[in-house]
Amino acid sequence: MMRKHVLALFAACVAWPGLASAWWNSDWQQRTQVTLNTTQQGVQTTQALSGVVVPVRLHSGNFDFLGAKPDGSDLRVVAADDKTPLKFWVERFDGANELAVIWVQLPSVMPASDQNQVYVYAGNEQAAAEVSSPALFDDQTTAAFMFAENNGPTADVTGQRRSAVAVNREANGMIGAALRLDGQQPVALDMGDQPVAPSTGPYSVAMWIKPATAGTVLRHGPLELALQGAQIVARLGDTTVAGGELPASAWAHVALTLGSGKATLYVNGAKAAEADVADAGQPFAAEVVLGSSYSGLLDQLELASTVRSAEHVRLMHAAQSADAKLVMAVTQTEESAAASSEEPGHFQILIDNLTVDAWVVIVILAVMFVIAAWVMYDKTMLVVRADKDNSRFLEAFRSARDVMTVQAGDVPHAPLARLYAAGLRELQKRDVGQPGAAPLSGASIDAVKAAVDADLIRESHTLNSKIVLLTIAISGGPFLGLLGTVVGVMITFAAIAAAGDVNVNAIAPGIAAALLATVAGLAVAIPALFGYNYLAARIKNISSDMAIFVDEFVTRVAETHGAR
């Protein structure tokens, strides 16, 4: 199947600027490069970040699952030098439904750069499963809950906190699965005996929430994070920090940092509020309580014993939310170590992203186009030859003194010659032109005309045969193309919804490829329309010539051999 998809993912890593020229391992047959833009045109950062962990979303619109092993065990992630393997963890890989989420640890992300790159390799049937672990986060991350387990309890993926608790999950969360809270039964995450951070910090917490009703989202020692109306409110002892408007019925990223006497609240990567905090009053305990009175979804809870910078929070929001500005360019997936390094053309991208249904429609349209082209060629040759031979025959007919002795020569394609032959047969049946033959009566002349008219109708049928195939192409081509486009767009949006990826780089190829079906339909209909109009005009002229000839033939017969 002609499907080679580019990978839209939100990860980048730089060991050295510039593109790698070597192939990491020739046993892997496909490689995809992604560039993360931290300049003003993307998601700008002003300081280098290290140990960043970002999710990579894969789906049928941005990754060729057919080229990878069904369980994803042949996936490898390599740094920009195309030599250094990176740590990664596959949270989800569903080859049947073509959905996956991979977490990648980036050693460094350069600020104000469009050269942050990472390579993802796949396509090695002999590859053994990589020993990977969700413990990818930096040393300052004291706990991280992804709620990715298929069933049973959820646990801290960093491995630093020891206990786990059973939770209710939503299969399609912000990133993979998510925690579902009903507002009645809170979830207590007991992570051990030691506090996460002292009362004055340094401390950071970040999470994604999709609220159904407002209420207290998180309690952790002196901290209470709550949703009041559409606003996030953080309470630290006697200090209240409030700000940021959360969009209704949508995922929002919420983060709070505490350190150096400052509490800073972030909403969707932007600073929403800040306040001075002398002392929170008590340390940040090991237990975290979620959903005391809040109902809705919660995903990707991260706790850290450091003050995350504004750039770090902004990058995490952009990477985890699939911000289209973050990914500057996604280059082609190559098929082998010797594959061309040139980027694919626009039409190649469209063809590579066509879905099965679009291929079916385009193949049908291609067959229709071939048939329409054959009909147009066949009929054009027919009318051209008919016109040429008609002119030769008509000249001979009009120059003959006796209607019974027309000598036109070889005119096999002249409908007028065939009509003349039909009339001549009728006259010969009545011994016209023979010595002693009686003149034709009016009834006999009408009978001859009727016989010639019958042949005229047959000639018209011959001229118009197969023209209906052009009308089918004209009317049916655009509708078939539109059907392919609508189904393709539906499949693209269904894949995007299932994967939770709203990146325009993931949506655009699928939609553009779906529109190719409509283009194919128009490409069939437009030439067929022009050809039909041309042929209809030429056939109409020939039909008129035949009708005129019949009248002229009958008139001359009546004049020469009719009764006086």
C-alpha angles and dihedrals in degrees: 000000000000097000122129110153130194116234119241107199136151105234136098136171134184129203093155129358119255136044121306114240101192127079110240095218126354091213088075112077103196132047130182126194123204126190122206115207116215095167128104090274091057129026102319122220126180100197136051114258124206134192092021115167118204135175123243114207117205127189139150091279096061109021136050102233091176089065093053130067114271093248096041092240091137094061116120130175119210132188124248092269086066089229110075117077113219129217113257140163127208107222093177135004117173107173093178094056092029097235129130143159120203126183116212129192112220115204092208142356116203118223122240092007137129092194100080102124143170134181127219117200128198139151107083115127091187096053117119119224112277114241099240133167135193087233091103101123126107124262092262092062104094097181139000126186118194097168087219099137114119093228143338125039127356121228142191105272094207089068092226095109116060112204133071137195135206114252141177113252138203110215096215107047131149092287112011113310123002139199116261117211123191099194091239105072114039122209115234115202107200104194102175143287102296124079116249093228140349120265093263095047151194087210140143133183128183134176145153119243135185106188128209094177132008123253144104109331101180140010119191118164106297093355125096119178114192140169113230111183104314094330131094115229123192120194120195109178105297094348124095123194116187134169148107128080115243117214114243118260093356138108116267131186114227125186136170128191128191126191144112090027094301130113113197125190121203127192119190092346096307127104107255103175143347134198140175115256119190097186129340089218101235137035122265099265127221092249120081118192117204128195104008090163103347122104124196138063130319127188142174101016111190128182123190137183091222139067106259112220123241089248091053092050092046093050092047091051092048095045097045095043094048094242107198091213091062096064107064098178139356113201126207126288107246122216103213143000089267095049119127117270092213117113116247121256123249095260091047089056090050093050092046091054098048114126123223094258091052090050090052092051093045092049090052090048090049090055090048090050093051091049093046091048091050092049092049092049094044094047094043091054089046096053093041092053092042092053092048095048092042090057092051093047094045091053090052092045095052094045094052115100093208123044089218095060106052111151109192100156122219108350104147094161098050114111088193090060090052091049090049090050090052091051092045090054090054092050092048090053087059093047091244110175093022120121111270094012115153118242117262117263123224090257091052092051090050089051091052090049091049091052092050091046089054090055089046089059090049091051089050090052090051092050093049097041115123091011086112088069088064092051089051090052091047096050101028101041098069092044093051089048091049090050090053091048095049093048091045092051090048091052092046094052091044090054091047092049092048092048095043090228116136096171111139088221088063096043100041100064093050094048093043090050090049090053088056087074090060090047089052090050092052091045088059097042101045099056089041090053093051092045092048094052092048094048093043090056093047093046091048090054092049091048090051090050090052093050091049091047092052091054091046092048094049091046093053091046090052092048095047105033106015127110115267 
